[in-house]
């Protein structure tokens, strides 16, 4: 599949009824997803990025498979493509209570935004750091077969995001081995490509560089480079985009900015309409001028850990920034 990255205008999507990416699929609400994807279409978007979780497959594999089909059918109805994310290293390993204990300790001791750390307790890794070892790969391949293999040539899926922020596992976890993550990535990037030869793969890097989860660590494994930035200062944000521009000038791979937005990382709580509007007013023109594909974070104000970043309420009420985004997308 030939991917026109520059044309992607998308949003990260966590349906308003779901607190995590297990509930997205096991509590799938067709009526709500239909309505909310309609908001994306109304806004002028053409793609959505969404998480899937191995733990949902372990619990109810047939329900997960059925609801991925339902989701993709609704995307097609609303003229949207999708980037699907089967694995994610962010936040808590639900298989390992020690990781939850760590984040609870950080809530008490850290000066980080409470929303960020508390939200981490609600978001499950996929498959979970404790499950990355080679002894688990045979079982995990069954999940990949069910998700990637079934949609190997599905034109509604334009990119497989193999793992979101794979080195996002904090290095101060009770146990941490970067090589363990790297081996998992190499194996499953190759496995994805063996199943789905026509759909490109990417890995959602946490930054372009100078970060534990940066582009240079994953770039050799992927067909498309994707990175994230929640920088709120427009001068600093443009410097980050310039690194992407320089990479492209040197003949590098296609690029997608797969997460950006008015985040707790850049503006504590970042919840007021005014703060959100000012952020997009300063940052979105830079994103548009960069001529790369993008997905902002995120579409809905709902139940997810960082749902205050959304731009639509479940009843369809729009935050003021919606009008600005529509104007910039014309």
C-alpha positions in Angstrom: 0.0 0.0 0.0 1.4 3.4 -0.9 0.9 5.7 2.0 0.4 9.4 1.5 1.6 10.5 5.0 1.3 14.2 4.3 -2.4 14.0 3.8 -3.2 12.5 7.2 -5.3 14.8 9.4 -6.3 12.7 12.3 -7.1 12.4 16.0 -6.2 9.9 18.7 -9.5 8.3 19.7 -10.6 6.8 23.0 -14.4 6.4 23.0 -16.1 8.4 25.7 -17.5 5.3 27.4 -14.0 3.7 27.9 -11.5 4.3 30.7 -8.9 2.2 28.9 -8.1 0.2 25.8 -9.6 -3.0 27.2 -13.0 -1.3 27.7 -12.9 0.2 24.2 -13.3 -3.4 22.8 -15.0 -5.5 25.5 -17.6 -2.8 26.2 -17.8 -1.7 22.6 -20.8 0.6 22.0 -21.6 0.8 18.3 -24.0 3.7 18.7 -21.5 5.8 20.6 -18.6 5.1 18.3 -20.7 5.8 15.3 -21.7 9.2 16.7 -18.2 10.1 17.8 -16.5 9.1 14.5 -19.2 11.4 13.0 -17.7 14.2 15.0 -14.3 13.5 13.5 -15.8 13.5 10.0 -17.6 16.7 10.7 -14.4 18.3 11.8 -12.7 17.5 8.5 -10.4 14.7 9.7 -9.6 11.7 7.6 -8.1 9.2 10.1 -8.1 8.1 13.7 -5.4 6.4 15.8 -6.7 3.8 18.4 -5.2 1.4 20.9 -5.9 -2.3 21.1 -4.8 -4.5 24.1 -3.5 -8.0 24.4 -5.3 -8.3 27.7 -8.7 -7.8 26.0 -7.8 -10.6 23.6 -6.8 -12.9 26.4 -10.2 -12.3 28.2 -12.5 -12.4 25.2 -10.8 -13.0 21.9 -13.9 -13.4 19.7 -15.5 -10.3 21.1 -12.3 -8.3 20.4 -12.1 -9.6 16.8 -15.7 -8.9 16.2 -15.5 -5.3 17.5 -12.4 -4.4 15.6 -14.4 -5.3 12.5 -17.3 -3.2 13.8 -15.0 -0.3 14.4 -13.4 -0.5 10.9 -16.9 -0.6 9.4 -17.8 2.6 11.2 -14.5 4.2 10.1 -15.4 3.4 6.5 -18.9 4.8 7.0 -17.4 8.1 8.1 -14.6 8.2 5.4 -11.9 7.6 8.0 -8.8 5.4 7.8 -7.2 4.1 11.0 -3.8 3.6 12.6 -4.1 0.6 15.0 -1.8 0.1 18.0 -1.6 -3.5 19.2 1.1 -3.0 21.8 1.9 -0.2 24.3 4.5 0.2 27.0 3.0 3.2 28.7 1.8 3.2 32.2 1.0 0.1 34.4 1.7 -3.6 33.8 -1.6 -5.1 35.1 0.2 -8.5 35.2 2.6 -7.1 37.8 1.3 -5.4 41.0 4.8 -4.0 41.7 4.3 -1.5 38.9 1.1 -0.2 40.4 2.8 0.2 43.8 5.6 2.2 42.0 3.1 4.7 40.5 1.2 5.0 43.8 4.5 5.9 45.4 5.2 8.5 42.7 1.8 10.0 43.3 2.9 10.6 46.9 6.4 11.7 46.3 6.6 13.2 42.8 6.1 16.8 41.8 4.8 15.7 38.5 1.2 16.5 37.6 -1.1 14.5 39.7 -3.3 13.9 36.7 -0.4 12.2 34.8 0.6 9.8 37.6 -3.0 9.0 38.7 -3.9 8.5 35.1 -1.1 6.0 34.7 -2.8 3.7 37.3 -5.8 3.4 35.0 -4.0 2.6 31.7 -2.8 -1.0 31.1 0.3 -1.8 29.1 0.0 -4.3 26.2 1.1 -7.0 26.7 2.8 -5.7 29.8 6.5 -5.4 30.6 6.5 -8.7 32.5 5.2 -10.5 29.4 7.8 -9.3 26.9 10.1 -12.3 27.4 10.6 -14.8 24.6 8.7 -17.5 26.6 5.5 -15.5 26.0 5.9 -14.8 22.2 4.0 -17.9 20.9 0.9 -16.9 22.8 1.3 -13.2 21.8 1.6 -14.2 18.1 -1.9 -15.7 18.3 -3.1 -12.2 19.2 -1.2 -10.7 16.4 -2.6 -13.3 14.0 -6.1 -12.3 15.1 -5.6 -8.6 14.7 -2.9 -8.1 12.1 -3.3 -11.3 10.1 -7.0 -10.9 9.8 -6.6 -7.3 8.4 -3.4 -7.9 6.5 -4.6 -6.2 3.4 -7.5 -4.1 4.8 -7.4 -0.8 3.1 -9.1 0.8 6.1 -5.9 0.3 8.1 -3.1 2.5 6.7 -0.4 1.9 9.3 0.3 -0.6 12.0 1.8 1.2 15.1 3.5 -1.9 16.4 4.1 -0.5 19.9 3.3 2.9 21.4 6.3 4.4 23.2 8.1 1.1 23.7 10.8 2.5 26.0 8.2 4.5 27.9 8.5 1.9 30.7 10.1 4.0 33.5 13.7 2.9 34.1 13.0 3.0 37.8 10.5 0.2 37.6 11.3 -2.6 40.0 12.9 -4.4 37.1 14.0 -2.8 33.8 16.0 -4.2 30.9 16.0 -2.1 27.7 17.4 -5.1 25.7 14.3 -7.1 26.7 12.1 -4.4 25.0 14.4 -4.2 21.9 14.3 -8.0 21.3 10.5 -8.0 21.6 10.3 -5.1 19.1 12.6 -6.7 16.6 10.8 -10.0 16.7 7.3 -8.5 16.3 8.2 -5.9 13.7 9.4 -8.7 11.6 6.3 -10.8 12.4 3.9 -7.9 11.5 5.7 -7.5 8.2 5.5 -11.2 7.4 1.7 -11.1 7.9 0.9 -7.8 6.4 3.3 -7.0 3.6 1.4 -4.2 2.1 0.6 -2.1 5.2 3.6 -0.2 6.5 4.6 -0.4 10.1 5.7 2.3 12.6 6.6 2.6 16.3 5.3 5.6 18.2 8.4 7.2 19.6 8.1 9.5 22.6 10.2 12.2 21.0 12.5 12.9 18.1 15.6 12.6 20.2 17.1 13.3 23.7 14.6 10.9 25.3 14.6 7.3 26.6 12.1 6.5 23.8 13.4 8.5 20.8 13.2 8.1 17.1 16.9 6.9 16.6 16.2 3.8 18.7 13.4 2.6 16.5 13.9 4.1 13.1 15.8 1.1 11.6 12.9 -1.2 12.3 10.1 0.8 10.7 8.7 1.8 7.3 7.4 5.1 8.6 8.8 7.3 11.3 6.3 8.5 13.9 7.0 10.6 16.9 5.2 12.5 19.7 5.6 16.0 21.1 3.5 17.8 23.7 5.7 20.9 23.7 3.6 24.0 24.3 6.3 26.6 23.5 5.9 27.4 19.8 9.6 28.2 19.3 10.7 25.0 20.9 8.0 23.0 19.1 9.2 24.4 15.7 12.8 23.3 16.6 11.5 19.8 17.1 9.7 19.9 13.8 12.8 21.2 12.2 14.6 17.9 13.1 11.9 16.1 11.2 12.3 18.4 8.2 16.1 17.9 8.2 15.6 14.1 8.3 13.2 14.3 5.4 15.6 16.5 3.4 18.3 13.8 3.8 16.0 11.3 2.1 14.7 9.7 5.3 11.5 7.8 5.6 8.0 9.2 5.6 7.0 11.0 8.9 3.9 11.1 11.0 3.5 13.2 14.2 1.2 10.7 15.8 0.6 12.5 19.2 0.5 16.2 19.9 -1.9 18.3 21.8 -2.8 20.3 24.9 -1.3 17.8 27.4 -0.7 17.6 31.1 3.0 17.3 30.1 3.0 20.9 28.8 0.2 22.6 30.7 -0.7 21.3 34.1 -4.2 20.0 33.9 -4.5 21.8 30.6 -8.3 21.6 31.0 -9.6 25.1 30.5 -11.1 26.1 27.2 -8.9 29.2 27.1 -5.7 27.2 27.6 -6.7 24.7 25.0 -7.6 27.3 22.5 -4.4 29.2 23.0 -2.3 26.0 22.6 -3.9 25.1 19.3 -3.7 28.7 18.1 0.1 28.7 18.7 1.0 25.2 17.7 -1.4 23.9 15.0 -0.2 26.4 12.3 3.3 25.0 12.8 2.0 21.4 12.4 0.2 22.3 9.3 3.2 24.1 7.8 5.4 21.1 8.5 3.6 19.1 5.7 3.6 15.9 7.7 0.8 13.7 8.7 -0.6 14.1 12.2 -3.0 12.9 14.9 -3.8 15.3 17.8 -4.6 14.0 21.3 -7.5 13.7 21.5 -11.0 13.6 20.1 -13.3 13.0 23.1 -13.8 14.3 26.6 -14.6 11.0 28.2 -13.4 8.5 30.8 -9.8 8.0 29.8 -6.8 9.1 32.0 -6.3 12.3 30.0 -9.8 12.9 28.8 -9.7 16.6 29.6 -7.6 17.0 26.4 -10.6 16.1 24.2 -12.4 18.6 22.0 -15.9 17.1 21.8 -18.2 16.2 24.7 -20.1 13.0 24.4 -23.4 14.9 23.8 -21.8 16.5 20.8 -21.1 19.9 22.5 -18.0 21.4 21.0 -15.2 23.1 22.9 -14.2 26.5 21.5 -11.1 25.1 19.8 -13.3 23.1 17.4 -14.1 26.2 15.4 -10.4 27.1 15.2 -9.4 23.6 14.0 -12.1 23.7 11.4 -10.9 27.0 10.1 -7.2 25.9 10.0 -8.2 22.7 8.1 -10.0 24.5 5.3 
